[in-house]
Amino acid sequence: MVLENIGKPLVLRDVPIPEPKQGQLRIKINACSVCRTDLHILDGELPKPSLPLIMGHQIVGRVDSDSTRFKKGDLVGVPWLSKSCGHCFYCENGRENLCDAPEFTGYTLNGGFAEYCVANEPYVFPIPEGYPEIQAAPLLCAGMIGYRSLKMCENAKKIGFYGFGAAAHLLIQVAQYQKQKVYAFTRKGDTKTQESAKKMGALWVGDSEMDPPEPLDAAILFAPVGSLVPTALKAVRKGGIVVTAGIHMSDIPSFPYKILWGERILRSVANLTRQDAEEFLSLAPKIPIQTEVTPYPLEKINEALRDLKEGNITGSAVIIL
């Protein structure tokens, strides 16, 4: 399913099976989860995608070519970060997620809304035993970048989740495993999502404009809504941390300095590192993380994107090949 024009529906096309270059391998795709980043690309909020483009960056499939790391038929996953340069300031200092010349799956390189893809071998990861393809796909972005966001909260014990979509469904399980308490904030009147958060163990659930019952140690903004930044800053204690987890966000309104004062920290999360991926995929089966998915066939990708945009999905939308 190909994005040919920004803002237009994806189009079903027959394209050649891709041939891997040196350092790449080919994957026969079984599942690819849909991400809010796909919506940002589709809507033109992320600049200069490589059109025509096959989106999708939470890929799970079987190795289908020769490889130095894997055997043919191995179950593997491909995340958002497809390649880093290895020699810029950030790469040399263990922060390849901030690389000056990165490549991204389903954005600068063709991704997983297709039957086959190629991927750079060092950025492909084995899927833990026991995870069916459809269950593993959301781990590759919602899980990994959510995990990095949770790490950015440092030693927080009381954490607010603003937005309770695909990433929050996974991260609440990690937080509980780590003995952290989660306070879930949703859109006003979204009782379905609030009930889901309660069932998954949120200590408190409320509308995003509500104050939590006690000051939080940290908050993660999964919703790409800039007006929530001052709201979250007011909700955390002195020295607390607010993490913006998305790759795109609407403009942040001005706010009084007093809600930042007190050594509160406002930070963003950008992409992920291979270390994040390895840590998270090692942790996932120990918890074990359970993923809630809504399957769609490949030709229904536009419907899946619309349902995601309108908030009609609980958990993750996953394209099944």
ROBA-454859 format. One record per residue (C-alpha): x, y, z; residue in one letter. Coordinates in steps of 0.2 Angstrom, whole numbers. Example, Ala and Ser with C-alpha at 12.3 -4.5 7.8 and 13.67 -1.06 7.14 Angstrom:
<rs>
R      c1      c2      c3   sefi
R      62     -22      39      A
R      68      -5      36      S
</rs>
This chain:
<rs>
R      c1      c2      c3   sefi
R       0       0       0      M
R       9      15      -7      V
R       8      34      -1      L
R       9      43     -18      E
R       3      60     -12      N
R       3      68       5      I
R     -15      69      13      G
R     -22      56       0      K
R     -27      38       4      P
R     -13      24       1      L
R     -15      15     -15      V
R     -13      -4     -18      L
R       1      -7     -30      R
R      11     -22     -37      D
R      29     -18     -35      V
R      45     -28     -38      P
R      51     -39     -23      I
R      65     -28     -16      P
R      83     -35     -17      E
R      94     -32      -2      P
R     111     -22      -4      K
R     127     -26       5      Q
R     123     -25      24      G
R     104     -28      21      Q
R      93     -43      22      L
R      76     -46      15      R
R      61     -50      26      I
R      44     -58      21      K
R      32     -48      32      I
R      19     -57      42      N
R      13     -42      52      A
R      16     -23      54      C
R       8     -12      67      S
R       1       5      63      V
R       8      20      72      C
R       3      38      75      R
R      19      43      66      T
R      11      35      51      D
R      -3      48      52      L
R      10      62      54      H
R      18      57      38      I
R       2      55      29      L
R      -4      72      35      D
R      12      81      30      G
R      17      85      48      E
R      34      76      45      L
R      43      84      31      P
R      50      77      15      K
R      45      58      16      P
R      53      48       1      S
R      38      48     -10      L
R      31      36     -17      P
R      33      28       0      L
R      28      12       8      I
R      25      17      26      M
R      25       5      42      G
R      39       4      54      H
R      34     -10      67      Q
R      38     -25      56      I
R      38     -43      61      V
R      42     -56      48      G
R      54     -70      43      R
R      72     -68      36      V
R      71     -72      17      D
R      89     -69      11      S
R     107     -74      16      D
R     112     -65      32      S
R     128     -65      44      T
R     117     -63      59      R
R     101     -74      56      F
R      96     -90      47      K
R      83     -90      34      K
R      66     -92      42      G
R      71     -83      58      D
R      57     -72      66      L
R      64     -54      67      V
R      57     -37      70      G
R      62     -20      62      V
R      59      -3      71      P
R      58      15      67      W
R      77      18      67      L
R      84      10      51      S
R     102      16      51      K
R     113      29      60      S
R     129      36      52      C
R     141      29      66      G
R     153      44      66      H
R     144      60      71      C
R     145      68      88      F
R     130      59      94      Y
R     134      42      87      C
R     151      42      95      E
R     144      47     112      N
R     131      33     113      G
R     116      43     107      R
R     113      36      89      E
R      94      41      91      N
R     100      59      88      L
R     111      55      73      C
R     114      69      61      D
R     111      58      46      A
R      99      44      51      P
R      87      34      40      E
R      70      29      46      F
R      59      14      42      T
R      43      18      32      G
R      49      37      31      Y
R      66      38      22      T
R      66      19      17      L
R      51       8      12      N
R      43       0      26      G
R      31     -14      31      G
R      14     -11      23      F
R      19     -23      10      A
R      23     -42       8      E
R      42     -39       8      Y
R      54     -26      14      C
R      73     -25      15      V
R      81     -18      31      A
R      99     -14      37      N
R     105     -29      46      E
R     112     -21      62      P
R      95     -13      65      Y
R      85     -29      64      V
R      81     -39      80      F
R      76     -56      85      P
R      58     -58      91      I
R      57     -66     108      P
R      51     -84     109      E
R      32     -86     112      G
R      27     -70     104      Y
R      15     -73      89      P
R      19     -61      74      E
R       3     -51      77      I
R       7     -49      96      Q
R      25     -44      93      A
R      22     -30      80      A
R      17     -16      93      P
R      33     -20     103      L
R      43     -12      89      L
R      39       6      91      C
R      25       9     104      A
R      34      -3     115      G
R      52       2     112      M
R      50      21     111      I
R      38      20     126      G
R      51      11     135      Y
R      64      25     132      R
R      51      37     138      S
R      49      28     154      L
R      67      27     157      K
R      68      46     155      M
R      56      47     170      C
R      71      41     180      E
R      67      34     198      N
R      48      41     197      A
R      36      30     208      K
R      20      40     203      K
R      19      43     184      I
R       5      51     174      G
R       1      44     157      F
R      -8      58     146      Y
R     -16      48     132      G
R     -19      29     134      F
R     -17      22     117      G
R      -5       9     110      A
R      11      14     119      A
R       2      17     136      A
R      -6      -1     135      H
R      11      -8     134      L
R      20       4     146      L
R       8       2     161      I
R      13     -17     161      Q
R      31     -12     162      V
R      28       1     176      A
R      18     -11     186      Q
R      32     -24     184      Y
R      44     -10     191      Q
R      32      -6     206      K
R      27      11     199      Q
R      10      18     200      K
R       1      25     185      V
R     -12      39     184      Y
R     -21      39     167      A
R     -27      54     159      F
R     -39      53     143      T
R     -49      64     132      R
R     -64      71     142      K
R     -79      59     141      G
R     -69      45     134      D
R     -76      32     146      T
R     -71      17     135      K
R     -53      21     136      T
R     -54      26     155      Q
R     -62       9     159      E
R     -48       0     149      S
R     -35      10     159      A
R     -44       4     175      K
R     -44     -14     170      K
R     -26     -13     166      M
R     -22      -7     184      G
R     -21      12     183      A
R     -22      18     201      L
R     -32      33     196      W
R     -41      38     179      V
R     -48      55     174      G
R     -50      68     160      D
R     -34      76     154      S
R     -38      93     161      E
R     -41      86     179      M
R     -29      87     193      D
R     -22      71     200      P
R     -26      66     218      P
R      -8      69     223      E
R       7      77     215      P
R      16      66     202      L
R      34      62     201      D
R      34      62     182      A
R      22      62     167      A
R      23      55     150      I
R      13      64     136      L
R       9      51     123      F
R      -5      62     116      A
R       3      74     103      P
R      -6      89     111      V
R       5     104     115      G
R      -8     111     127      S
R      -5      96     139      L
R      13     102     142      V
R       8     115     155      P
R      -6     104     162      T
R       7      91     165      A
R      20     103     172      L
R       6     108     185      K
R       3      90     189      A
R      21      85     194      V
R      30      90     210      R
R      45     101     212      K
R      59      92     204      G
R      47      82     193      G
R      49      77     175      I
R      38      79     160      V
R      42      68     145      V
R      35      72     128      T
R      35      55     119      A
R      29      59     101      G
R      39      63      86      I
R      27      78      82      H
R      16      89      93      M
R       4     103      91      S
R      11     120      97      D
R      14     122     115      I
R       5     138     122      P
R      14     150     133      S
R      13     146     152      F
R      19     155     168      P
R      37     152     174      Y
R      31     147     191      K
R      25     130     184      I
R      42     126     178      L
R      51     133     192      W
R      56     122     207      G
R      68     112     196      E
R      55     103     186      R
R      61      96     170      I
R      53      96     153      L
R      61      84     140      R
R      57      76     124      S
R      61      58     117      V
R      68      56     100      A
R      68      40      91      N
R      77      25     100      L
R      94      17     101      T
R      98      -1      97      R
R     102      -3     116      Q
R      84       2     120      D
R      78     -11     108      A
R      88     -25     115      E
R      84     -20     133      E
R      65     -19     130      F
R      64     -35     119      L
R      74     -44     133      S
R      62     -37     147      L
R      45     -40     137      A
R      44     -59     140      P
R      49     -58     158      K
R      34     -47     162      I
R      27     -54     151      P
R      20     -40     141      I
R       3     -44     133      Q
R      -2     -34     118      T
R     -20     -30     113      E
R     -22     -29      94      V
R     -36     -25      81      T
R     -31     -34      65      P
R     -34     -27      47      Y
R     -29     -35      30      P
R     -17     -25      20      L
R     -30     -18       8      E
R     -39     -10      23      K
R     -24       1      29      I
R     -34      17      25      N
R     -48      11      37      E
R     -35       7      50      A
R     -27      24      49      L
R     -44      32      50      R
R     -49      22      65      D
R     -33      27      74      L
R     -35      45      70      K
R     -53      45      76      E
R     -48      35      92      G
R     -58      20      88      N
R     -45       7      92      I
R     -41       0     109      T
R     -23      -5     110      G
R     -14      -7      93      S
R     -20      -8      75      A
R     -10     -22      66      V
R      -9     -25      47      I
R      -9     -44      44      I
R      -1     -51      28      L
</rs>
